[in-house]
């Protein structure tokens, strides 16, 4: 066998290996979905009515209504906001771009005597900075099961805020956040050790990018009902995966 032929054969083998090896993109897929209300939208009274002088710190807290966010539905699409869709367990493979959080610190704000956002994802490598845009003091009280609770005052109009160090233990369900000064103030943090989680937006849409291809079972959680589904099964293929909307009746949520 001549040297020239040997080189040609080696080049052909390398080319064939490159041709038939799966590309990196073929290993990952994006999940897109929507969660909708099936039926009429129930009327839910606000937690604090505008002008309610009986409310604590009414000059600030009753300057506008404080809505009850136990079921937030878009009147046009009937999309349900603030539902958490997540993998309960970190998969064996995580996309390298998502292995660590891009934002090492995320913001949790208070305005109009409400926590903003109402529901958010907090990864175990992220700290949370708690700020306030209100002219009254607030209390931020976390209620985790596994992690160490935090309980502190945020002074009026504090735009520097108080930092909560990363919580390194995964919580199975979202953790309730409350204010002991204004007891209607409630929010939820999903504390998780991987990137495969999302919160539905105002139209009920969610997206979870760069999942490993294959079969997955997601948890679907809502604050009023708890788990709406513990085995939301999805087969992820390479590229975009648009799933049919999930639909729930108000009676399934407002238990």
N, C-alpha and C positions, 0 to 999 in steps of 0.2 A: 504494500500500500504506500503510495507516494505521499510526501509531506503535503503537497498541494491538495490531494484528495482528502487526507485526514483533516486538514483545516476546513475544507468545505463541508465535510460531514459534521464536524463539531459545531460549525455555524448553523447548520440546518437543525441540529438537535436543540440548540439554544433558542432559535426562532420558533420552533414548534412548542417548546415549553412556555414561551411568552404568549404565544397565540392561544393556548388552551388553559393557561392558568387563570383563575377567576380574578377579575379586577377588584380593586379595593372598593369601588362604588357598588359592586354587586353584593357586598356583604351587609349593606345598610339600607334601611328604608324609612320614609317619613310617614307617620300616622296623622291623618286629619279626620276630624269627626265633629259632630254637633249633638247637643242634647236639648230636646224640645219638650214643652209641656203638651200633653194630650188632653184637650178639653178647655173649658173656660178658665180664664185667669181669675183667681180669687182676689177679693179686695182685702187688703191687710192694713189695719190702722197704723199710723206712725207711732214710734216709741215715745217721741216728744212732739207735741203739736206746736206749731208756730205761735208765739205769744203766751205760752203756758207759764204763768208767773209762779206756779207751784213747783216747777222743775228746778233742780239744783243748778245754781249759777245761771238763772234764766236769761239774764241779759246777753249771755253768750250762747248758751245751749238751746234757748228757745228763739233765737233770732231768726231761725229757719226751722223747718221740720227736720226731725231726725227719723229717717225711715226705718221700718222694721225689715231687715234684710234676710229673714229666715226663708224667704222664697222670692227671688228677684227674676222677673220674667219680662222679656222685651215684647211690647204689645204688637209689633209688626211681625216678627218672625216666630214668636213664642219660644225663643231660645232662653234657656235657664242659665243665669250667671252663677259663678262661685261654686261650681261643682268640681271636685278634685278627681282626676283620672290618673292612676299611677300604678307602677309595678311595685308589689309589696316587697319584693326581694331584688337586690342588685343582680343583674344577669352576669353570666360568666364573661361576656364580652361587652365592653363599653367603647363607643367610638373615641378614638384618641383625642379628637378636638373637644370632647365633652368630659374627659376623665377628671379634670379639675374645673371648678367654677371660674368663669371669666371675671365675674364681679365678686371680689372677696368680701365686700360689705354691701348690704342692701338696706334700703330705707323703709322705715315704718313710721307713718306720720299720724298726726291727730289734728282734725280741723272740723269745726262745727260740732264738737263733742261727739265725733265719730273716729274710729280707727280707719286708716287708709293705708294699704288696701284692706278690704274686709277678709279676704282669704289670700294667702300667698305661700309659695314654695320656699323653704329654707333648707339649703344643703348643709351637710355637716362640716363643710370647709368654709362656711360663710358666717360672718358676724352680722348682727342686725343693729343699725343705728336708729334709735327711737327719738323722734323730734316732735315738736308741737307748734302749731300755727294758731293756737287759741290763747286768748288773754286771761285764761284761768289755769290753775294747776290741774294736772292729770296724774293718775297713778297707772303704771303699767305692771300688770301682774300675770306672769306666765304660769301655766298649770300643766307642765309635762308629767308623764308617768315615769320615764326613765332618766331624763336629764334633770339637772339641778334647777329648781324654780328661781325666777327673778322677780323682785318686787320693789319698785322704786318710784319716786315722785319725779315727774317731768315738769319743770317750772314754766310759768306762762311765757309764751312766745319764744321758747327755746329752739333756735334754729341751728345750734351746734349739736345738741342732743346727747343722749346717753348710749354708749355702745354695749351690746351684749356679746360676749365672746362666743365663738363657734360652739355649738352643742354637738358633741361627737357621738351621741347615741341615737339610733334610728327610733322614731316613734311610729307605732303601727297605724295610728289614726291621727288626724290633725289635732294639734294642741290648742286648747282654748286660751285666749288672751282676754283679760278683763280689766276694768278700771273700778277700784273700790270706792272712788269718790263719786263717779257717775255710773251706777250699776247697769244701766242699759247699754253701755259701751262694751261690745264683744267683737272679737275677731278670731281667726284661726290660722295657725302656721302648720304646714305639712313639713316635718323635719325628716329628711331623707338623705341617704348616702350615695345617690346616683342621679343622673339627669333625666330619667324617664318618668316625668310627672308633669302635669299641666293643670291649670285652673281655667274653666270655661269663661269666655269673655261675655260682654253684655248681650251678645246675640247667641250665646250658647256654644260658640265654636271653640275648639281646642286643637292644638297641634303639638306632637311630640316628635322631634326630628332625630334622625340617625339611630334608629333602633336596629339591633342585629336582626337579620332576616330569620324567619321562622315563626313558630307558634308562640303566642304570649297570652297570658291571662291577666287582665287589669282589674284593679279595684276601682269602684265608682262610689264616691262618698259625697254626701250633702249634709249640711249641719242639722237640719230638722229631722231627717230620717235616719241618719247614720249611713250605713252601706246600702246603696241602691242595687249594687251588683258586686259580688266578690269574684266572679269568674267571667268577666267580659272578654270573650275569646276573640283574638284577632290574629290572622296570618299575615305577617309582614313580608312583602316582596321587595326587591330592589326598586328604588325610586319612590314615587308618591303613592300612597295608599289612602284613597278616600272611602271611608266607611259610611254605611247608611246611618242616618240619625237614630239615636236612641230616644225613645219616647216614654215619658212617665206621667201618670195622672197626679193631680194635686193631692188626692187622697193617699197616694203612695209616699208622698213627701211630708205633708203636714200631719204627722201622726200624733 
